[in-house]
Amino acid sequence: MPAGSDVLIWKEKYRVPSYAIGSNGQVKFYYISNFLLDMASIHADHLHWGFRDMRERNQYWVLSRFHVIMHKYPGMHETIHLETWPKGINRLFALRDYRISDAANDVICVATSAWLIMDAGTGKPVRIADYRNLFDYTTNMHGIEEVPDKLPAVTVPDFKVLIKVACSDLDINKHVNSGKYIEWIEDTFDTHYFEQKNIREFQINFLSETRFGETIELVRMPGMQQTDYHYFEGTKESDHSVSFRASIIWDKSLINK
C-alpha cells in the first residue's frame, strides 16, 4: 500500500503460500507469527524506525514479549488481510498490536508485542523515554489490550531436546530469528498432535539473545491447572542462562474437519 511516515495503521494483503501449510491442511502457527513480525518491520521502515534507521544510531530493535490469540486458521492460497499499528510506550517497551482477517472480514487472529531498543555497542537496552517522538506513534486501538506479562519458569519438564543454532536460524543482526524459536517449540510435538488440535493462544518472552553455534536445551512442561496447556523454556548450555520462556493453549475446535 502506498504510505508515508504518518500512516499509523499499516495494512497488507497476503496470499498464504503452499510452503506455509502443515500436515493438517492449515497454515502453520509459526508462519502466522512470521507474517505479523514481517509487517512490524515493514511499518517501522515507513515510520523511519526500521533496520537502516536504527543502524545509523548504532541501535537495533529486539522483540521482548509476544502474545497471539488465534480464532481460526486459513488454508492454502487463501487471501488474508493484515494490520499493524504502534500503541505507545510502557516503561522500557514500545508496544505494537496486530490483527489478521479473512476475505469476509472475520478475525483470524489478534496479537500484541513489546519491543526494546538495544545499543549495538553494549548489547544493553536504552531508555525509550529519551526518544520523545516515539510517543507520537500512539493509537487507541488494541489487538490485545493487556501488555504481555512475564511467564513462569519450567520446573517439572516432561520433554527435553538439545538444539544447535545453525546459520539458517539467524536474522540480519546475527541473532536467532524470533520466528525460529516458535518453530522449535512447535517441533516438540508430532504430526498426530496437530491433526487433533491447534494453537489457540501463544505467548513468548525473549530473555537473552542466542547466536550461531550455541546449544539450547529446550524443555516442555504440561500445565498443572489446565488441560491443553504447555509451558516451555530454552536455556543456553554454555552458561545455563535462560534464552526464552513460552506457553501454548490448544483447542480442538481450531482443526478443520
C-alpha positions in Angstrom: 0.0 0.0 0.0 1.3 3.5 -0.7 2.1 5.2 2.5 4.1 7.9 4.1 5.7 8.2 7.6 2.5 9.5 9.0 0.5 6.3 8.5 -0.1 4.8 11.9 -2.2 1.8 10.8 -0.4 -0.3 8.2 -2.2 -2.7 6.0 -1.1 -5.5 3.7 -2.7 -8.3 1.8 -1.1 -11.7 1.7 -1.8 -14.9 -0.2 -1.0 -17.9 2.0 1.8 -19.8 0.2 1.8 -23.6 -0.1 5.0 -23.9 1.8 3.3 -22.4 4.9 0.8 -25.2 5.1 1.2 -28.0 7.6 0.2 -31.7 7.6 -3.3 -30.8 8.9 -4.0 -28.7 5.8 -3.9 -25.4 7.7 -1.2 -22.7 7.9 1.5 -23.4 10.5 1.3 -21.2 13.5 4.9 -20.0 13.3 4.2 -18.7 9.7 1.4 -16.6 11.1 3.9 -15.2 13.6 6.3 -14.6 10.8 3.7 -12.7 8.8 3.0 -10.5 11.8 6.6 -9.8 12.6 7.4 -9.0 8.9 4.6 -6.5 9.0 6.2 -4.8 12.0 9.5 -4.5 10.1 7.8 -3.0 7.0 5.8 -0.5 9.1 8.9 0.5 11.1 10.7 1.3 7.9 7.9 3.7 6.8 7.9 5.3 10.2 11.7 5.9 9.9 12.4 3.5 12.8 13.4 0.5 10.7 16.6 -1.5 10.5 18.6 1.0 8.4 17.4 4.0 10.6 18.4 2.2 13.8 21.8 1.1 12.4 22.6 4.8 11.8 22.1 5.3 15.6 24.2 2.1 16.3 21.0 0.5 17.7 18.5 -2.2 16.8 15.1 -3.4 17.9 14.6 -6.7 19.7 11.3 -8.4 20.3 10.9 -8.9 24.1 7.3 -10.3 24.5 4.8 -11.6 22.0 1.2 -12.7 22.6 -1.1 -14.1 19.9 -4.7 -15.3 20.1 -6.0 -17.4 17.2 -9.7 -17.5 16.2 -9.3 -19.6 13.0 -6.6 -20.9 10.6 -6.5 -20.1 6.9 -5.8 -22.7 4.3 -3.5 -22.8 1.3 -3.6 -19.9 -1.1 -6.3 -18.1 1.0 -6.1 -14.3 0.9 -5.7 -12.7 4.3 -5.6 -9.1 5.4 -3.0 -8.0 7.9 -3.0 -4.8 10.0 -0.5 -3.5 12.5 -0.1 -0.3 14.5 2.1 1.2 17.3 0.5 1.5 20.6 2.8 3.8 22.6 5.3 3.3 25.4 5.1 1.2 28.5 8.2 1.5 30.7 11.1 0.2 28.6 8.8 -1.2 26.0 7.5 0.1 22.7 4.1 -1.6 22.1 2.8 -2.8 18.8 -0.5 -4.7 18.0 -1.8 -6.7 15.1 -4.9 -8.1 13.5 -5.4 -10.6 10.7 -8.8 -11.1 9.0 -10.1 -13.2 6.1 -11.8 -12.1 2.8 -15.1 -11.9 4.7 -13.5 -9.7 7.4 -13.8 -12.4 10.0 -11.0 -12.2 12.5 -8.3 -14.9 12.1 -6.0 -13.7 14.9 -5.1 -10.7 17.1 -1.8 -10.1 18.8 0.3 -7.7 20.8 4.1 -7.3 21.2 6.6 -5.4 23.4 9.9 -4.3 21.9 13.2 -3.0 23.3 15.8 -0.7 21.7 19.3 -2.2 22.2 22.6 -0.4 22.0 24.7 -2.3 19.4 27.9 -1.4 21.2 27.0 -2.5 24.7 24.2 -5.0 23.9 22.1 -3.3 26.6 18.6 -1.7 26.4 18.4 2.1 26.0 15.9 4.4 27.6 12.9 4.6 25.2 11.7 7.6 27.2 14.6 9.6 25.8 13.1 9.4 22.3 10.1 11.7 22.7 8.9 11.4 19.1 8.2 7.7 19.7 5.3 8.9 21.9 3.7 10.4 18.8 3.2 6.9 17.4 0.2 6.1 19.6 -3.2 4.7 18.6 -6.3 4.0 20.7 -6.7 0.5 19.1 -6.0 -2.8 20.7 -5.4 -6.3 19.2 -5.0 -7.5 22.8 -5.4 -4.7 25.4 -3.2 -6.2 28.1 0.6 -5.7 28.0 2.4 -9.1 27.6 3.4 -10.4 31.0 6.3 -12.4 32.4 6.0 -16.2 32.0 6.9 -18.7 34.7 9.9 -21.0 34.7 9.6 -24.7 33.8 10.0 -26.7 37.0 8.9 -30.3 36.1 9.6 -30.9 32.4 8.2 -34.0 30.6 10.3 -33.4 27.4 13.8 -32.2 26.6 15.7 -31.6 23.4 19.1 -30.1 22.5 19.1 -27.6 19.6 22.4 -26.5 17.9 21.9 -23.0 16.4 22.6 -23.1 12.7 23.3 -20.4 10.1 19.7 -20.7 8.8 18.4 -19.8 12.3 20.0 -16.3 12.2 18.5 -12.9 11.4 20.1 -9.8 10.0 21.5 -8.9 13.4 23.2 -12.4 13.6 20.9 -13.5 16.4 18.4 -16.3 16.2 15.3 -15.1 14.3 12.3 -14.6 16.6 10.1 -16.9 14.5 12.7 -19.7 14.7 12.1 -20.1 18.5 8.4 -20.6 17.7 9.3 -23.2 15.1 11.5 -25.0 17.7 8.6 -25.0 20.1 6.1 -26.4 17.6 8.6 -29.2 16.7 8.4 -30.6 20.2 5.1 -32.1 19.1 4.5 -34.8 16.4 2.1 -34.6 13.5 -0.6 -36.6 15.3 -0.9 -33.8 17.8 -1.6 -31.2 15.1 -4.2 -33.4 13.5 -6.2 -33.3 16.7 -5.9 -29.7 17.8 -4.3 -26.4 17.0 -2.8 -23.5 18.9 -5.4 -21.2 20.4 -3.1 -18.9 22.4 0.6 -18.4 22.3 3.0 -16.3 24.5 6.7 -15.9 24.5 9.2 -13.9 26.5 12.7 -13.4 25.0 15.2 -13.0 27.8 18.6 -13.1 26.1 19.9 -13.2 22.6 21.1 -16.5 21.1 23.9 -16.7 18.5 25.4 -19.1 15.9 27.0 -22.3 17.4 25.3 -22.1 20.8 23.3 -25.1 22.0 19.9 -24.6 23.5 18.3 -27.0 25.9 14.6 -26.7 25.2 12.3 -28.3 27.9 8.5 -28.6 28.0 6.1 -28.9 30.9 2.3 -29.6 30.9 0.1 -27.1 32.7 -0.8 -28.1 36.2 -4.2 -26.4 36.4 -5.4 -26.6 32.8 -5.7 -29.3 30.2 -4.3 -28.5 26.7 -1.7 -26.1 28.2 2.1 -26.3 27.9 5.0 -24.2 29.2 8.4 -24.1 27.6 11.9 -22.8 28.5 15.1 -22.6 26.4 18.4 -22.5 28.3 21.9 -21.9 26.9 24.0 -24.9 27.6 27.2 -22.8 27.8 26.2 -20.7 30.8 22.8 -22.0 31.8 21.2 -18.6 31.2 17.5 -18.6 30.1 17.1 -17.6 26.5 13.3 -17.7 26.3 10.1 -18.9 28.0 6.8 -19.6 26.3 3.3 -21.0 26.7 0.7 -22.6 24.5 -3.0 -23.2 24.9 -4.5 -25.8 22.5 -8.0 -26.0 21.1 -9.6 -28.9 19.2 -12.2 -26.6 17.6 -9.5 -24.9 15.5 -8.9 -28.1 13.4 -10.7 -28.1 10.1 -12.9 -31.2 9.8 
